[in-house]
Amino acid sequence: MMMIRQPSSSSSSFMEAPEAAFRNGLECEADDGRVDIAMTLDGNYLRGTMAAVLSILQHTACPESVAFHFLTAADDDAAGLAAALRSTFPFLDLRVYRFDPSRVRGRISRSVRQELDQPLNYARVYLADTLPAHVRRVTYLDSDVVVVDDIRALASVDLGGHVVAAPEYCHANFSSYFADAFWSDPALNRTFRGRRPCYFNTGVMVMDVGKWREGGYTRRVRGVDGRAEEAEEDLPPRLAAAVLHGLGGDNVEGRCRGLHPGPISLLHWSGKGKPWLRLDARRPCAVDYLWAPYDLYRHASRVIEEW
């Protein structure tokens, strides 16, 4: 049996990022547009968050134009987590916001993975209500990504008049994601009538925050919950996860996967199985070695006990 102790939020657990990662390249203009990045922040995924931030800074030509917004659960050690970030990235433009878990607690159905049942997973739905008014567009990233291209290309993607852009997956069997209560309700199941069985994964998402606010989308997404509350019953299992989290990926067993052919700008370890855990357990997938160069955790202090 092997036990791997997770890194604490102590700033001493992580190395300081190289100063060069924070400096603009010669091609950056003084008026280069600001890029706002939003992520959640919690102790269990702190190591992944550190790697994601470093990858963004290292691959953008204009890191001084990137601002980070971190959402943390109100009952977490927000001060300790923020201190760890600031110690590791002393020149980073960052703000930390407390998310009240009670806003979604009691509204979350059991999902395909236990991790998706945590209230902080749904904080992204409240981004428009949380971010400052001057933020009009934001790129949301999960903590299990690394960006290997300039983040400005993703942040400036043409939304074509839409409110949100997110990766689409069209090879899912939706019958396994929704309970009978969903399929027996015509008002709900008509969503899929005449459509391809596709879902989106909001672990990588570009949002027009202004349009989200103007359209009242936070209220509209929460309205899915309201239907169930009015009926005095819980949401059909997995419905909340489907609406708010894009189903969280179909890799529920943590199996190794290869890279798709063609150029790659971002790697997302969606689903079960995170690269830092597999690397520590000495059972990595091949793609986990692409994550390792961004790992700022002090390996010398890692504690692995076997018995």
C-alpha positions as CSV (number, residue, x, y, z in Angstrom):
1,M,0.0,0.0,0.0
2,M,1.3,3.5,-0.8
3,M,0.3,6.8,0.8
4,I,1.2,10.1,-0.9
5,R,0.9,13.1,1.3
6,Q,-0.5,16.1,-0.5
7,P,1.5,19.4,-0.5
8,S,0.3,21.9,2.1
9,S,-0.5,25.4,1.2
10,S,2.7,26.5,2.8
11,S,4.8,28.8,0.6
12,S,7.9,26.7,1.4
13,S,6.4,23.7,-0.4
14,F,6.9,25.4,-3.8
15,M,9.9,26.9,-5.6
16,E,9.8,30.5,-6.7
17,A,9.1,30.8,-10.4
18,P,11.9,32.2,-12.5
19,E,11.8,36.0,-12.8
20,A,12.1,35.9,-16.5
21,A,8.6,34.3,-16.7
22,F,7.1,37.6,-15.6
23,R,8.8,40.0,-18.1
24,N,7.3,41.1,-21.4
25,G,9.0,40.3,-24.7
26,L,10.3,43.0,-27.0
27,E,7.2,42.6,-29.3
28,C,4.8,43.7,-26.5
29,E,3.3,47.2,-26.9
30,A,2.5,49.4,-23.9
31,D,-1.2,49.2,-24.8
32,D,-1.4,45.4,-25.3
33,G,-4.8,44.2,-24.2
34,R,-5.3,42.8,-20.8
35,V,-6.0,39.1,-20.5
36,D,-8.1,38.0,-17.5
37,I,-7.7,34.4,-16.4
38,A,-10.0,32.8,-13.8
39,M,-9.3,29.6,-11.9
40,T,-10.4,27.9,-8.6
41,L,-8.0,27.6,-5.8
42,D,-8.0,24.8,-3.2
43,G,-5.4,22.8,-1.4
44,N,-6.1,19.5,-3.1
45,Y,-5.3,21.0,-6.6
46,L,-2.8,23.6,-5.6
47,R,0.1,21.8,-7.2
48,G,-1.8,21.7,-10.5
49,T,-2.7,25.4,-10.2
50,M,1.0,26.3,-9.8
51,A,2.0,24.3,-12.9
52,A,-0.9,25.8,-14.9
53,V,0.1,29.4,-14.0
54,L,3.7,28.8,-14.8
55,S,2.9,27.3,-18.2
56,I,0.7,30.4,-19.1
57,L,3.5,32.8,-18.1
58,Q,6.3,31.0,-19.9
59,H,4.5,30.7,-23.2
60,T,2.9,34.1,-23.5
61,A,5.0,36.9,-25.0
62,C,3.3,39.5,-22.7
63,P,3.0,38.0,-19.2
64,E,2.7,41.5,-17.7
65,S,-0.6,41.9,-19.4
66,V,-2.1,38.7,-17.8
67,A,-4.2,39.1,-14.6
68,F,-5.3,36.1,-12.6
69,H,-8.6,35.8,-10.6
70,F,-8.7,32.9,-8.1
71,L,-11.9,31.7,-6.5
72,T,-11.6,29.8,-3.2
73,A,-14.2,28.3,-0.9
74,A,-15.1,30.5,2.0
75,D,-14.2,27.7,4.5
76,D,-10.7,27.0,3.0
77,D,-7.5,28.6,4.2
78,A,-7.7,31.4,1.6
79,A,-5.0,33.5,3.2
80,G,-2.6,30.5,3.2
81,L,-3.4,29.6,-0.4
82,A,-2.9,33.2,-1.5
83,A,0.4,33.5,0.4
84,A,1.6,30.3,-1.4
85,L,0.7,31.8,-4.8
86,R,2.4,35.2,-4.0
87,S,5.5,33.5,-2.7
88,T,5.8,31.4,-5.8
89,F,4.9,34.1,-8.2
90,P,6.0,37.4,-6.5
91,F,5.3,39.5,-9.6
92,L,2.0,38.1,-10.5
93,D,-1.1,40.3,-10.9
94,L,-3.6,38.3,-8.9
95,R,-6.8,38.6,-6.9
96,V,-8.4,36.0,-4.6
97,Y,-12.2,35.9,-4.1
98,R,-14.1,33.9,-1.5
99,F,-16.9,31.7,-2.9
100,D,-19.7,30.8,-0.5
101,P,-20.4,27.1,-0.9
102,S,-23.9,27.5,0.4
103,R,-24.8,29.1,-2.9
104,V,-24.8,25.6,-4.5
105,R,-24.8,23.2,-1.6
106,G,-28.0,21.2,-1.7
107,R,-28.3,21.8,-5.4
108,I,-25.7,19.3,-6.5
109,S,-26.7,15.8,-7.6
110,R,-24.3,12.9,-7.5
111,S,-22.2,13.0,-10.6
112,V,-19.9,10.6,-12.5
113,R,-17.0,11.5,-10.3
114,Q,-16.9,12.4,-6.6
115,E,-14.7,15.4,-7.2
116,L,-17.4,17.0,-9.3
117,D,-19.7,17.1,-6.2
118,Q,-17.6,19.7,-4.5
119,P,-19.3,23.2,-4.4
120,L,-16.2,25.0,-5.6
121,N,-16.5,23.1,-8.9
122,Y,-19.6,25.2,-9.6
123,A,-18.1,28.6,-8.8
124,R,-17.5,29.2,-12.5
125,V,-21.2,29.7,-12.9
126,Y,-21.0,32.7,-10.7
127,L,-17.9,34.3,-12.4
128,A,-20.0,37.2,-13.8
129,D,-21.3,38.0,-10.3
130,T,-17.8,37.7,-8.7
131,L,-15.4,39.5,-11.0
132,P,-15.0,43.3,-11.0
133,A,-17.3,45.2,-13.3
134,H,-14.4,46.2,-15.6
135,V,-13.8,42.6,-16.5
136,R,-15.7,42.0,-19.7
137,R,-14.1,38.8,-21.0
138,V,-12.5,36.0,-19.0
139,T,-10.7,32.7,-19.8
140,Y,-11.6,30.1,-17.3
141,L,-9.1,27.1,-16.8
142,D,-9.2,24.1,-14.6
143,S,-6.2,23.4,-12.4
144,D,-5.3,20.3,-14.4
145,V,-4.2,22.1,-17.6
146,V,-0.9,23.3,-19.0
147,V,-0.8,25.9,-21.8
148,V,1.9,25.4,-24.4
149,D,1.0,28.3,-26.6
150,D,0.4,32.0,-26.1
151,I,-2.8,32.3,-24.0
152,R,-3.7,35.5,-25.9
153,A,-4.7,33.4,-28.8
154,L,-7.3,31.5,-26.7
155,A,-8.4,34.6,-24.8
156,S,-9.1,36.5,-28.1
157,V,-11.0,33.7,-29.8
158,D,-14.0,34.9,-31.9
159,L,-17.1,34.0,-30.0
160,G,-19.3,34.7,-33.0
161,G,-21.8,36.5,-31.0
162,H,-22.1,33.7,-28.4
163,V,-21.7,34.1,-24.7
164,V,-19.4,31.1,-24.0
165,A,-16.9,29.0,-26.0
166,A,-15.8,25.6,-24.7
167,P,-14.5,22.3,-26.1
168,E,-17.1,20.1,-27.6
169,Y,-17.2,16.3,-27.3
170,C,-19.7,14.3,-29.5
171,H,-19.0,10.7,-28.7
172,A,-20.9,10.4,-25.4
173,N,-23.7,7.9,-24.5
174,F,-26.0,10.3,-22.7
175,S,-28.2,7.4,-21.6
176,S,-25.6,6.7,-18.9
177,Y,-25.4,10.3,-17.7
178,F,-29.1,10.9,-16.9
179,A,-31.5,9.0,-14.7
180,D,-35.0,7.8,-15.7
181,A,-36.5,10.9,-14.1
182,F,-34.8,13.0,-16.7
183,W,-35.8,11.0,-19.7
184,S,-39.4,10.8,-18.5
185,D,-39.8,14.6,-18.3
186,P,-40.6,15.9,-21.8
187,A,-39.6,19.5,-20.8
188,L,-36.1,18.3,-20.0
189,N,-35.4,15.5,-22.6
190,R,-36.6,17.6,-25.5
191,T,-33.2,19.4,-25.2
192,F,-31.7,16.5,-27.2
193,R,-34.5,16.0,-29.7
194,G,-33.0,16.1,-33.2
195,R,-29.5,17.0,-32.0
196,R,-26.2,15.2,-32.0
197,P,-25.3,13.8,-28.5
198,C,-22.6,16.4,-27.7
199,Y,-21.5,18.1,-24.5
200,F,-19.1,20.8,-23.6
201,N,-16.3,20.7,-21.0
202,T,-16.1,24.0,-19.1
203,G,-12.6,23.2,-17.8
204,V,-11.4,25.3,-20.6
205,M,-13.8,28.1,-21.3
206,V,-13.9,31.7,-22.8
207,M,-16.8,33.8,-21.5
208,D,-18.1,37.1,-22.6
209,V,-18.8,38.3,-19.1
210,G,-20.7,41.4,-20.2
211,K,-23.2,39.4,-22.2
212,W,-23.5,36.8,-19.4
213,R,-24.5,39.6,-17.1
214,E,-26.8,41.3,-19.5
215,G,-28.5,38.0,-20.3
216,G,-28.9,37.0,-16.7
217,Y,-27.3,33.6,-17.4
218,T,-26.4,32.9,-13.8
219,R,-30.1,33.0,-12.9
220,R,-31.0,30.9,-16.0
221,V,-28.6,28.2,-15.1
222,R,-29.8,28.1,-11.6
223,G,-33.3,27.9,-13.0
224,V,-32.6,24.3,-13.9
225,D,-32.3,23.7,-10.1
226,G,-35.5,25.7,-9.6
227,R,-37.6,23.2,-11.5
228,A,-36.6,20.5,-9.2
229,E,-37.1,22.6,-6.1
230,E,-40.6,23.6,-7.2
231,A,-41.3,19.9,-7.5
232,E,-39.9,19.3,-4.0
233,E,-37.5,16.7,-5.3
234,D,-33.7,16.5,-6.0
235,L,-32.3,17.1,-9.4
236,P,-32.1,13.9,-11.5
237,P,-28.7,12.3,-10.8
238,R,-25.9,13.9,-12.8
239,L,-28.1,16.7,-14.2
240,A,-26.4,19.4,-12.3
241,A,-23.0,18.1,-13.3
242,A,-24.1,18.0,-17.0
243,V,-25.4,21.6,-17.0
244,L,-22.8,23.3,-14.9
245,H,-19.7,21.2,-15.6
246,G,-20.0,19.9,-19.1
247,L,-20.1,16.4,-17.5
248,G,-16.5,16.7,-16.4
249,G,-15.0,14.5,-19.1
250,D,-15.8,10.9,-19.8
251,N,-12.5,9.5,-18.5
252,V,-13.9,8.3,-15.2
253,E,-11.4,5.5,-14.7
254,G,-8.2,7.5,-15.1
255,R,-6.9,5.6,-18.1
256,C,-3.9,6.7,-20.0
257,R,-4.6,8.5,-23.3
258,G,-2.4,9.6,-26.2
259,L,-2.2,12.9,-27.9
260,H,-4.4,13.6,-30.9
261,P,-2.6,14.3,-34.2
262,G,-1.7,17.8,-35.2
263,P,-0.5,20.9,-33.3
264,I,-1.4,21.3,-29.6
265,S,-1.8,24.5,-27.7
266,L,-3.2,23.2,-24.4
267,L,-3.2,20.0,-22.5
268,H,-6.1,19.1,-20.2
269,W,-6.1,16.1,-17.9
270,S,-9.8,16.0,-17.8
271,G,-11.5,13.2,-15.8
272,K,-10.0,11.0,-13.2
273,G,-6.3,10.6,-12.8
274,K,-4.0,13.7,-12.4
275,P,-0.4,13.8,-13.6
276,W,1.2,14.8,-10.3
277,L,-0.4,11.9,-8.5
278,R,0.6,9.3,-11.1
279,L,4.2,10.7,-11.2
280,D,4.5,10.5,-7.4
281,A,3.1,7.0,-7.5
282,R,5.7,6.1,-10.1
283,R,2.9,5.0,-12.5
284,P,2.8,7.9,-15.0
285,C,1.2,7.9,-18.4
286,A,3.4,9.1,-21.2
287,V,1.6,12.5,-21.4
288,D,2.3,13.1,-17.7
289,Y,5.9,13.8,-18.7
290,L,4.7,16.8,-20.6
291,W,3.2,18.2,-17.4
292,A,6.3,17.5,-15.2
293,P,8.5,20.5,-16.5
294,Y,6.0,22.9,-15.0
295,D,5.9,21.3,-11.6
296,L,7.2,23.8,-9.0
297,Y,6.6,21.5,-6.0
298,R,9.8,20.9,-4.0
299,H,10.3,17.2,-4.7
300,A,12.9,16.9,-1.9
301,S,10.2,17.5,0.7
302,R,7.8,15.0,-0.8
303,V,6.9,12.3,1.6
304,I,6.1,8.9,0.2
305,E,5.5,6.0,2.6
306,E,5.2,2.4,1.6
307,W,4.2,-0.6,3.6
